[in-house]
């Protein structure tokens, strides 16, 4: 091991361009024996810190004054790496302003890659020269006062005269810079917060991240950092409930919402209903989801529909539809073509139940008078596009051989319900009322008292009609029955003569009480006359007796029935006031 000659120099130097900043250390040198550059550096690293890497010209001049002269001069911690002069300790290039070369140095001689310093040389004193690294020279070392654990990891150890100090990084304080600047603790958030504390809770470099529960969104920064001044880089954010778009009631319905937090926000539920006559298309209820969207599209109210209707045969249809075709509120009106009549109400509506208010009417062809029989000595042929003898029916006539038509050969039933040409109608006898108590009302589609004429008869109150009430003029020119007559009410005393065939029973109607009636039956001979004389019954009304004769059976063994009188029987409550006299 080489002998040591040590010089302890306590120097405070300002090192420009190094990351360590201002430092203080102890210089050490050795000249016995001289060593190669690499050996000298290893020796410094073993016994001290490293070979001196001169930082500036001031440090060079300082060493030139303090170090003793050495004919071989001294190695310093600078060498060439990849063509550039580099500090050995930091591996950083030496800037030009820090270089202090002797005249004509450095030269480019191969292998001269290490640097020596001329200490106390007559010329170029304290200047640098590049030499071959295998040459042997004196050694200059330095020793730091700072150790690895002198300061915390959050500080730089700064050399002072014979000692050191810890220079704290931002956000730290204390002798060793191991105490962190604190920020105000954060309150527990309403929804979610995750913090990391690399040094201490809520201190420098603490980071807090915020999140919100489903259905809420963050208002503010999601991340906060405690800076070196003890302040948070942002304010605590808030969680705001997510809202869905506002819902509007359907045009023909209503909506009712229940809100968990705010109107139309996460968790809100809206229920929909429709007015009478409408049904819901879509979901009956919607929920506001955490995504800010409703669970489905907003439903609509659709009008209930009735079965589609079409224009009737031989008619047309006109509808007004306030909502949709053939739906609730639709009103349709039917009209018939010329020659046709509606068989019901013309208008109908679609109800709230989706049904029409009534059956759709039909258009029926107008009827013309029936042509019941062909003309005498002829024939009739008819075609009926709709119903027999209705609008559009055509009837053609032909005569038998030896006869000819007196009228048009064809007739058409027109839109008015009349035949286009009316043939000469068969005439019936003219009818007249037989008495003032008989009224007659006739219609004559083809002429007065002609084929098709119809007469209706009626009696005044208190009289009864004897015969048919309606007579028709037939194609043969005869009425369907004899004209009727009116039979008036009987009152007493009354003379009544009834002529019947021998052996016939005649019934003579007597007056009745309000709640009873009975008959007097007599067996009469031809032209037998009854006379009611001084006969009186108490009663409240009069009625007309029948005028018919009824056939009776002959008595056994008798050749002719003889005149006889059946006893007259009085009913309870009646009293005969006089005798019955035969004349």
C-alpha positions as CSV (number, residue, x, y, z in Angstrom):
1,X,0.0,0.0,0.0
2,X,1.4,3.4,-0.9
3,X,2.4,5.8,1.9
4,X,0.0,8.7,2.4
5,X,0.6,12.3,2.6
6,X,-2.6,14.0,3.5
7,X,-3.7,17.6,3.4
8,X,-7.0,18.3,5.0
9,X,-8.6,21.4,3.6
10,X,-11.9,22.7,4.8
11,X,-13.3,24.6,1.9
12,X,-16.7,26.0,1.0
13,X,-17.0,26.0,-2.7
14,X,-19.8,26.9,-5.0
15,X,-20.1,24.2,-7.6
16,X,-21.9,25.5,-10.7
17,X,-23.7,23.1,-12.9
18,X,-24.0,20.2,-10.5
19,X,-27.3,18.9,-9.2
20,X,-26.1,18.7,-5.6
21,X,-25.9,22.5,-5.4
22,X,-23.7,24.2,-2.8
23,X,-21.7,21.7,-0.9
24,X,-18.7,21.7,1.5
25,X,-16.1,18.9,1.8
26,X,-12.5,18.0,2.8
27,X,-9.7,17.9,0.2
28,X,-7.0,15.1,0.5
29,X,-4.0,14.6,-1.7
30,X,-1.2,12.0,-2.1
31,X,2.2,12.2,-3.9
32,X,3.9,9.0,-2.6
33,X,3.9,7.1,-4.7
34,X,2.4,8.6,-7.8
35,X,-0.3,6.5,-9.5
36,X,-2.0,5.9,-12.8
37,X,-5.3,7.8,-13.3
38,X,-7.6,4.8,-12.7
39,X,-5.5,3.6,-9.7
40,X,-5.7,7.1,-8.3
41,X,-9.5,7.2,-8.6
42,X,-9.9,3.8,-7.0
43,X,-7.7,4.9,-4.2
44,X,-9.9,8.0,-3.6
45,X,-13.1,6.0,-3.7
46,X,-11.6,3.6,-1.2
47,X,-10.4,6.0,1.4
48,X,-12.6,9.1,0.8
49,X,-15.4,9.8,-1.6
50,X,-13.9,10.3,-5.1
51,X,-11.3,12.0,-7.1
52,X,-11.7,15.8,-7.2
53,X,-13.8,16.8,-10.2
54,X,-12.9,20.5,-10.6
55,X,-16.2,22.4,-11.2
56,X,-14.9,25.9,-12.2
57,X,-11.8,28.1,-12.5
58,X,-12.2,29.4,-9.0
59,X,-11.8,25.9,-7.6
60,X,-8.7,25.4,-9.8
61,X,-7.0,28.5,-8.5
62,X,-7.9,27.6,-5.0
63,X,-6.2,24.2,-5.2
64,X,-3.2,25.8,-7.0
65,X,-2.6,27.9,-3.9
66,X,-3.0,25.1,-1.3
67,X,-1.4,22.1,-2.9
68,X,2.4,21.6,-2.8
69,X,4.4,21.4,-6.0
70,X,4.8,17.9,-7.5
71,X,7.1,17.4,-10.5
72,X,4.6,14.9,-11.9
73,X,1.7,17.2,-11.1
74,X,-1.8,15.8,-10.0
75,X,-4.6,13.8,-11.7
76,X,-8.1,15.3,-11.4
77,X,-11.5,13.5,-11.9
78,X,-11.9,14.5,-15.6
79,X,-11.4,12.1,-18.6
80,X,-12.6,11.7,-22.2
81,X,-15.7,9.6,-22.8
82,X,-17.1,9.1,-26.3
83,X,-15.0,12.1,-27.5
84,X,-16.2,14.5,-24.8
85,X,-14.5,15.6,-21.6
86,X,-16.6,14.2,-18.7
87,X,-16.7,14.6,-14.9
88,X,-15.9,11.1,-13.5
89,X,-18.2,11.4,-10.5
90,X,-21.4,12.6,-12.3
91,X,-20.7,11.4,-15.8
92,X,-21.8,14.8,-17.1
93,X,-20.0,16.6,-19.8
94,X,-17.8,19.5,-18.6
95,X,-19.1,22.7,-20.1
96,X,-16.6,24.9,-22.0
97,X,-16.9,27.8,-19.5
98,X,-15.7,25.4,-16.7
99,X,-12.7,24.1,-18.7
100,X,-9.3,25.6,-17.9
101,X,-6.8,24.2,-20.5
102,X,-3.1,25.2,-20.8
103,X,-1.8,26.7,-24.0
104,X,-2.3,24.5,-27.1
105,X,-4.2,22.0,-25.0
106,X,-5.9,19.7,-25.2
107,X,-4.1,18.2,-28.1
108,X,-5.4,15.3,-30.1
109,X,-2.6,12.8,-29.4
110,X,-4.0,9.3,-29.3
111,X,-4.4,7.9,-25.8
112,X,-4.2,11.2,-24.0
113,X,-7.7,10.8,-22.5
114,X,-7.1,11.8,-18.8
115,X,-6.6,15.3,-17.3
116,X,-3.8,16.6,-15.0
117,X,-3.5,20.0,-13.3
118,X,-0.3,22.0,-13.3
119,X,0.1,23.0,-9.7
120,X,2.7,25.8,-9.1
121,X,4.2,25.5,-12.6
122,X,6.1,28.4,-13.9
123,X,4.0,28.6,-17.0
124,X,0.3,27.8,-17.3
125,X,0.1,27.3,-13.6
126,X,-3.3,25.8,-12.5
127,X,-4.0,25.0,-16.1
128,X,-5.2,21.6,-17.4
129,X,-3.4,19.2,-19.7
130,X,-4.5,15.9,-21.2
131,X,-2.1,13.0,-20.6
132,X,-2.0,9.3,-21.2
133,X,-3.9,7.6,-18.4
134,X,-1.1,5.1,-17.8
135,X,1.3,7.9,-16.6
136,X,1.7,8.2,-12.9
137,X,1.0,11.4,-11.0
138,X,-0.2,12.7,-7.7
139,X,-3.7,12.3,-6.5
140,X,-6.3,14.8,-5.2
141,X,-9.4,13.4,-3.4
142,X,-12.4,14.9,-1.6
143,X,-14.5,13.5,1.3
144,X,-18.2,14.4,1.9
145,X,-19.5,15.1,5.4
146,X,-23.0,13.8,4.3
147,X,-23.7,10.1,4.8
148,X,-26.5,8.1,3.1
149,X,-28.8,8.4,6.1
150,X,-27.8,11.9,7.1
151,X,-31.1,13.2,5.7
152,X,-34.4,11.7,4.7
153,X,-35.2,10.8,1.2
154,X,-37.1,14.1,1.0
155,X,-34.0,16.3,1.4
156,X,-30.6,17.1,-0.1
157,X,-27.6,16.8,2.2
158,X,-25.6,20.1,1.9
159,X,-22.0,20.1,3.0
160,X,-21.0,22.8,5.5
161,X,-17.6,23.5,7.1
162,X,-16.9,20.3,8.9
163,X,-20.5,19.3,8.9
164,X,-23.7,19.2,6.8
165,X,-27.3,20.4,6.7
166,X,-30.5,18.9,5.2
167,X,-32.2,21.0,2.6
168,X,-35.8,19.9,2.5
169,X,-37.7,19.2,-0.7
170,X,-40.9,21.2,-1.2
171,X,-43.7,19.9,1.1
172,X,-41.3,18.6,3.8
173,X,-39.7,20.1,7.0
174,X,-37.8,19.1,10.1
175,X,-34.1,18.5,10.9
176,X,-34.0,15.5,8.5
177,X,-36.9,16.7,6.3
178,X,-38.9,13.7,7.3
179,X,-42.1,15.6,8.3
180,X,-44.6,16.4,5.6
181,X,-46.7,19.5,5.3
182,X,-50.3,18.6,6.1
183,X,-53.5,19.6,4.3
184,X,-56.8,19.9,6.0
185,X,-58.5,16.5,6.5
186,X,-61.3,15.9,4.1
187,X,-64.8,15.0,5.4
188,X,-66.3,11.7,4.6
189,X,-68.0,12.1,1.3
190,X,-71.7,11.3,0.8
191,X,-71.0,8.8,-1.9
192,X,-67.4,7.6,-2.4
193,X,-63.7,8.7,-1.9
194,X,-60.4,6.8,-2.1
195,X,-57.2,8.3,-0.8
196,X,-53.5,7.4,-1.0
197,X,-51.1,8.7,1.6
198,X,-47.5,8.0,0.7
199,X,-46.1,10.0,3.7
200,X,-48.9,10.6,6.2
201,X,-52.7,11.0,6.2
202,X,-53.8,14.1,4.3
203,X,-50.2,15.4,4.0
204,X,-48.0,16.5,1.1
205,X,-48.4,14.2,-1.9
206,X,-51.6,12.7,-0.5
207,X,-54.0,12.1,-3.4
208,X,-57.8,11.6,-3.1
209,X,-60.0,10.4,-5.9
210,X,-63.8,10.7,-5.8
211,X,-66.5,8.7,-7.3
212,X,-70.3,8.7,-7.1
213,X,-72.9,6.0,-6.6
214,X,-74.9,4.8,-9.5
215,X,-77.4,7.4,-10.6
216,X,-75.1,10.3,-9.5
217,X,-72.5,12.3,-11.4
218,X,-69.5,14.2,-10.2
219,X,-69.6,18.0,-10.2
220,X,-66.0,19.2,-9.9
221,X,-62.5,17.6,-10.1
222,X,-62.4,13.8,-9.6
223,X,-58.9,14.0,-8.2
224,X,-57.3,16.2,-5.5
225,X,-53.6,16.5,-4.5
226,X,-52.1,18.0,-1.3
227,X,-49.3,20.3,-2.5
228,X,-46.1,21.5,-0.7
229,X,-47.9,24.5,0.7
230,X,-50.4,22.4,2.6
231,X,-53.3,23.3,0.2
232,X,-55.5,20.9,-1.8
233,X,-55.3,21.5,-5.5
234,X,-59.1,21.6,-5.9
235,X,-62.3,21.8,-3.9
236,X,-64.1,18.8,-2.7
237,X,-66.5,17.8,-5.6
238,X,-70.2,17.0,-5.1
239,X,-72.3,14.1,-6.4
240,X,-75.4,15.4,-8.2
241,X,-78.3,13.1,-9.1
242,X,-78.5,12.3,-12.8
243,X,-81.6,13.6,-14.4
244,X,-83.7,12.1,-17.3
245,X,-85.4,14.3,-19.9
246,X,-88.7,15.8,-18.7
247,X,-91.8,13.8,-19.6
248,X,-94.8,15.4,-21.2
249,X,-98.3,13.9,-20.7
250,X,-99.7,12.1,-23.8
251,X,-102.0,14.2,-25.9
252,X,-105.1,12.2,-24.8
253,X,-103.8,10.9,-21.4
254,X,-102.1,11.8,-18.2
255,X,-98.9,11.0,-16.3
256,X,-98.2,10.8,-12.6
257,X,-94.6,10.7,-11.3
258,X,-93.1,9.8,-8.0
259,X,-89.6,11.3,-7.5
260,X,-87.0,9.7,-5.2
261,X,-84.8,12.8,-5.2
262,X,-85.6,15.4,-7.7
263,X,-88.2,15.7,-10.5
264,X,-87.4,13.4,-13.4
265,X,-84.2,12.1,-11.7
266,X,-82.6,8.8,-11.1
267,X,-85.2,6.5,-9.4
268,X,-88.2,8.6,-10.5
269,X,-91.2,6.5,-11.7
270,X,-93.9,7.8,-14.0
271,X,-97.2,6.0,-14.6
272,X,-99.3,6.7,-17.7
273,X,-103.1,6.5,-18.3
274,X,-105.3,7.3,-21.2
275,X,-108.7,8.9,-21.5
276,X,-111.8,6.9,-22.3
277,X,-111.8,5.7,-25.8
278,X,-108.0,5.5,-26.0
279,X,-105.5,2.7,-25.1
280,X,-101.9,2.9,-24.1
281,X,-99.2,2.0,-26.7
282,X,-96.0,1.2,-24.8
283,X,-95.1,0.6,-21.1
284,X,-97.6,1.7,-18.5
285,X,-94.7,2.9,-16.2
286,X,-91.2,4.2,-16.9
287,X,-88.2,4.5,-14.5
288,X,-85.3,6.9,-14.8
289,X,-82.1,4.8,-15.0
290,X,-78.6,5.6,-13.7
291,X,-77.6,6.3,-17.3
292,X,-79.9,9.4,-17.5
293,X,-82.3,7.6,-19.8
294,X,-85.8,6.3,-19.3
295,X,-86.4,2.6,-19.2
296,X,-88.3,2.8,-22.4
297,X,-89.7,5.3,-24.9
298,X,-92.6,7.5,-23.7
299,X,-95.9,5.7,-24.4
300,X,-98.7,7.2,-26.5
301,X,-102.5,7.1,-26.3
302,X,-104.0,5.6,-29.4
303,X,-107.7,5.9,-30.2
304,X,-109.6,2.6,-30.1
305,X,-110.6,1.5,-33.5
306,X,-113.9,0.1,-34.8
307,X,-114.2,-2.4,-37.7
308,X,-113.5,-0.6,-41.0
309,X,-116.7,0.1,-42.9
310,X,-117.2,0.4,-46.7
311,X,-119.6,2.3,-48.8
312,X,-122.9,0.4,-49.0
313,X,-124.0,-1.2,-52.2
314,X,-125.9,1.5,-54.2
315,X,-124.7,4.2,-51.8
316,X,-121.8,6.3,-50.5
317,X,-120.1,6.8,-47.1
318,X,-118.6,10.0,-45.7
319,X,-116.7,9.9,-42.4
320,X,-115.0,12.5,-40.2
321,X,-112.1,11.1,-38.2
322,X,-110.8,13.4,-35.4
323,X,-108.2,10.9,-34.3
324,X,-107.6,8.1,-36.9
325,X,-109.7,6.5,-39.6
326,X,-112.6,4.5,-38.1
327,X,-111.5,5.2,-34.5
328,X,-113.1,6.6,-31.4
329,X,-115.0,9.7,-32.3
330,X,-115.2,8.9,-36.0
331,X,-118.7,9.8,-37.3
332,X,-119.9,8.3,-40.6
333,X,-122.9,9.2,-42.7
334,X,-124.5,7.1,-45.4
335,X,-126.3,8.4,-48.5
336,X,-128.1,6.2,-51.1
337,X,-127.9,6.5,-54.8
338,X,-130.8,7.7,-56.8
339,X,-133.6,5.1,-56.7
340,X,-132.6,3.7,-53.4
341,X,-133.8,4.3,-49.8
342,X,-131.9,3.9,-46.5
343,X,-133.4,1.2,-44.3
344,X,-132.1,2.8,-41.1
345,X,-130.5,5.8,-39.5
346,X,-128.0,7.5,-41.8
347,X,-125.4,8.4,-39.2
348,X,-123.4,6.2,-36.7
349,X,-120.4,6.8,-34.5
350,X,-117.4,4.8,-33.2
351,X,-117.9,4.5,-29.4
352,X,-115.3,4.4,-26.7
353,X,-115.6,0.6,-26.6
354,X,-114.4,0.3,-30.2
355,X,-117.9,-0.6,-31.5
356,X,-120.2,1.3,-33.9
357,X,-123.2,2.9,-32.2
358,X,-125.6,1.0,-34.5
359,X,-125.6,-1.4,-37.4
360,X,-124.7,0.0,-40.8
361,X,-127.9,0.6,-42.7
362,X,-128.4,-0.7,-46.2
363,X,-129.7,1.0,-49.4
364,X,-132.8,-0.7,-50.7
365,X,-134.3,-0.2,-54.1
366,X,-137.5,1.8,-54.3
367,X,-140.6,-0.4,-54.9
368,X,-143.0,0.1,-57.8
369,X,-146.6,-1.2,-57.6
370,X,-146.7,-4.9,-58.1
371,X,-147.8,-6.2,-61.5
372,X,-149.5,-9.3,-60.3
373,X,-150.9,-10.7,-63.6
374,X,-150.2,-10.6,-67.3
375,X,-152.8,-8.9,-69.5
376,X,-155.6,-11.0,-70.7
377,X,-154.7,-12.7,-74.0
378,X,-151.1,-11.8,-73.4
379,X,-148.0,-12.5,-71.3
380,X,-145.6,-10.5,-69.2
381,X,-141.8,-11.0,-68.9
382,X,-139.9,-9.1,-66.2
383,X,-136.2,-8.7,-65.2
384,X,-135.3,-7.5,-61.7
385,X,-131.7,-6.3,-61.2
386,X,-132.3,-5.9,-57.5
387,X,-135.6,-7.0,-55.9
388,X,-138.9,-7.8,-57.7
389,X,-140.7,-4.8,-59.1
390,X,-138.2,-2.3,-57.7
391,X,-136.0,0.4,-59.1
392,X,-134.5,-0.8,-62.4
393,X,-137.0,-3.6,-63.0
394,X,-138.2,-3.8,-66.6
395,X,-141.4,-5.6,-67.6
396,X,-142.1,-6.4,-71.3
397,X,-145.6,-7.4,-72.6
398,X,-146.7,-9.5,-75.6
399,X,-150.1,-10.4,-76.9
400,X,-151.4,-13.7,-78.0
401,X,-152.1,-14.3,-81.6
402,X,-155.0,-12.2,-82.8
403,X,-154.4,-9.5,-80.2
404,X,-152.3,-6.4,-80.1
405,X,-151.1,-4.1,-77.3
406,X,-152.9,-0.9,-76.7
407,X,-150.1,0.5,-74.6
408,X,-146.3,0.6,-74.5
409,X,-144.6,-2.8,-74.9
410,X,-142.3,-2.3,-71.9
411,X,-142.3,-0.5,-68.5
412,X,-139.4,0.5,-66.3
413,X,-139.5,1.1,-62.5
414,X,-138.0,4.6,-62.1
415,X,-136.2,6.3,-59.2
416,X,-139.4,7.7,-57.9
417,X,-141.0,4.2,-57.4
418,X,-143.3,4.7,-60.4
419,X,-143.5,2.8,-63.6
420,X,-142.2,4.8,-66.6
421,X,-145.4,4.2,-68.6
422,X,-148.6,3.3,-66.9
423,X,-150.9,0.9,-68.9
424,X,-154.6,1.5,-69.0
425,X,-155.6,-0.1,-65.8
426,X,-158.7,-2.4,-65.3
427,X,-161.5,-0.4,-63.8
428,X,-163.5,-1.6,-60.8
429,X,-167.0,-0.3,-59.7
430,X,-166.9,3.1,-58.0
431,X,-167.4,2.8,-54.3
432,X,-169.3,5.1,-52.0
433,X,-170.0,5.1,-48.3
434,X,-173.5,3.5,-47.7
435,X,-174.3,5.7,-44.7
436,X,-173.1,8.8,-42.9
437,X,-171.7,6.6,-40.1
438,X,-169.4,4.8,-42.5
439,X,-166.1,6.5,-43.6
440,X,-164.0,5.5,-46.6
441,X,-160.4,6.3,-47.5
442,X,-159.0,5.2,-50.9
443,X,-155.6,5.3,-52.7
444,X,-155.4,5.1,-56.5
445,X,-151.9,4.4,-57.8
446,X,-153.1,3.7,-61.4
447,X,-156.3,5.8,-61.6
448,X,-159.5,6.2,-59.7
449,X,-161.1,2.9,-58.7
450,X,-158.8,1.0,-61.1
451,X,-156.4,-1.9,-60.7
452,X,-154.4,-1.5,-57.6
453,X,-156.8,0.9,-55.9
454,X,-157.3,0.2,-52.2
455,X,-160.1,1.5,-50.0
456,X,-160.3,1.3,-46.2
457,X,-163.5,1.6,-44.2
458,X,-164.3,2.5,-40.6
459,X,-167.5,3.2,-38.5
460,X,-168.2,5.9,-36.1
461,X,-167.9,5.2,-32.4
462,X,-170.9,3.2,-31.1
463,X,-171.3,1.4,-34.4
464,X,-169.7,-1.8,-35.6
465,X,-168.4,-2.7,-39.1
466,X,-170.3,-5.4,-40.9
467,X,-167.9,-6.7,-43.6
468,X,-164.3,-6.3,-44.7
469,X,-162.4,-3.3,-43.5
470,X,-160.2,-3.1,-46.7
471,X,-161.1,-3.7,-50.3
472,X,-158.7,-4.1,-53.3
473,X,-159.4,-3.7,-57.0
474,X,-158.2,-6.9,-58.6
475,X,-156.8,-7.4,-62.1
476,X,-160.2,-8.9,-63.0
477,X,-162.0,-5.5,-62.4
478,X,-163.7,-6.8,-59.3
479,X,-163.3,-5.7,-55.7
480,X,-162.0,-8.4,-53.3
481,X,-165.3,-8.2,-51.2
482,X,-168.6,-6.4,-51.0
483,X,-168.7,-3.0,-49.4
484,X,-169.3,-3.2,-45.6
485,X,-171.9,-1.4,-43.6
486,X,-172.3,0.0,-40.1
487,X,-174.8,-1.4,-37.6
488,X,-175.8,1.0,-34.9
489,X,-176.5,0.3,-31.2
490,X,-180.0,-0.8,-30.2
491,X,-182.1,1.0,-27.6
492,X,-185.5,0.0,-26.2
493,X,-188.5,0.0,-26.9
494,X,-187.6,-1.2,-30.4
495,X,-189.5,-3.1,-33.1
496,X,-187.2,-5.6,-34.8
497,X,-188.2,-7.8,-37.8
498,X,-185.9,-10.6,-38.7
499,X,-186.6,-12.9,-41.7
500,X,-184.9,-16.3,-41.6
501,X,-185.4,-19.6,-43.3
502,X,-187.6,-22.2,-41.6
503,X,-185.8,-24.0,-38.8
504,X,-183.3,-21.2,-38.2
505,X,-182.6,-19.7,-34.8
506,X,-182.3,-16.0,-34.6
507,X,-180.4,-14.4,-31.8
508,X,-181.7,-11.1,-30.5
509,X,-179.2,-9.1,-28.5
510,X,-180.5,-7.5,-25.3
511,X,-179.1,-4.6,-23.5
512,X,-176.3,-5.4,-21.1
513,X,-175.2,-4.0,-17.8
514,X,-171.7,-2.7,-17.2
515,X,-170.3,-6.1,-16.5
516,X,-172.9,-8.6,-17.8
517,X,-174.6,-9.6,-21.1
518,X,-176.9,-12.3,-22.3
519,X,-179.1,-13.3,-25.2
520,X,-182.7,-14.1,-25.8
521,X,-183.1,-17.1,-28.2
522,X,-186.4,-17.6,-30.2
523,X,-187.4,-20.2,-32.7
524,X,-189.2,-18.3,-35.5
525,X,-191.3,-19.1,-38.5
526,X,-190.9,-17.3,-41.8
527,X,-191.7,-13.6,-41.5
528,X,-192.3,-13.9,-37.8
529,X,-192.3,-10.5,-36.2
530,X,-191.2,-9.8,-32.7
531,X,-192.3,-6.7,-31.0
532,X,-190.7,-5.5,-27.8
533,X,-193.2,-3.4,-26.1
534,X,-192.9,-1.8,-22.7
535,X,-189.8,-3.8,-21.9
536,X,-187.1,-2.0,-20.0
537,X,-183.8,-3.0,-18.4
538,X,-181.5,-0.9,-16.3
539,X,-178.2,-0.6,-18.0
540,X,-175.3,1.9,-18.7
541,X,-174.5,1.2,-22.4
542,X,-176.0,0.0,-25.7
543,X,-174.4,-2.4,-28.1
544,X,-175.3,-3.5,-31.6
545,X,-176.7,-7.0,-31.9
546,X,-175.4,-9.4,-34.6
547,X,-177.6,-9.9,-37.6
548,X,-176.8,-13.5,-38.5
549,X,-179.0,-16.5,-38.4
550,X,-177.8,-19.8,-37.1
551,X,-179.1,-23.2,-38.4
552,X,-180.7,-25.4,-35.7
553,X,-181.5,-29.1,-35.7
554,X,-185.0,-30.2,-36.2
555,X,-186.6,-31.9,-33.3
556,X,-186.7,-35.7,-33.6
557,X,-189.9,-36.8,-35.4
558,X,-191.0,-33.3,-36.4
559,X,-191.5,-32.4,-40.0
560,X,-191.2,-28.7,-39.4
561,X,-190.2,-26.9,-36.3
562,X,-193.2,-25.2,-34.8
563,X,-193.3,-21.8,-33.2
564,X,-192.1,-21.9,-29.6
565,X,-190.6,-19.6,-27.2
566,X,-187.7,-20.4,-24.9
567,X,-188.2,-19.0,-21.5
568,X,-186.4,-15.7,-20.8
569,X,-184.1,-16.0,-17.8
570,X,-183.3,-13.0,-15.8
571,X,-179.8,-12.7,-14.4
572,X,-179.3,-11.7,-10.8
573,X,-179.6,-8.0,-10.4
574,X,-182.0,-7.6,-13.3
575,X,-185.7,-7.0,-13.2
576,X,-188.3,-7.3,-15.9
577,X,-190.6,-4.3,-16.0
578,X,-193.2,-5.5,-18.6
579,X,-194.3,-8.6,-20.4
580,X,-193.1,-9.8,-23.8
581,X,-196.0,-9.7,-26.3
582,X,-196.1,-11.7,-29.6
583,X,-197.8,-10.2,-32.6
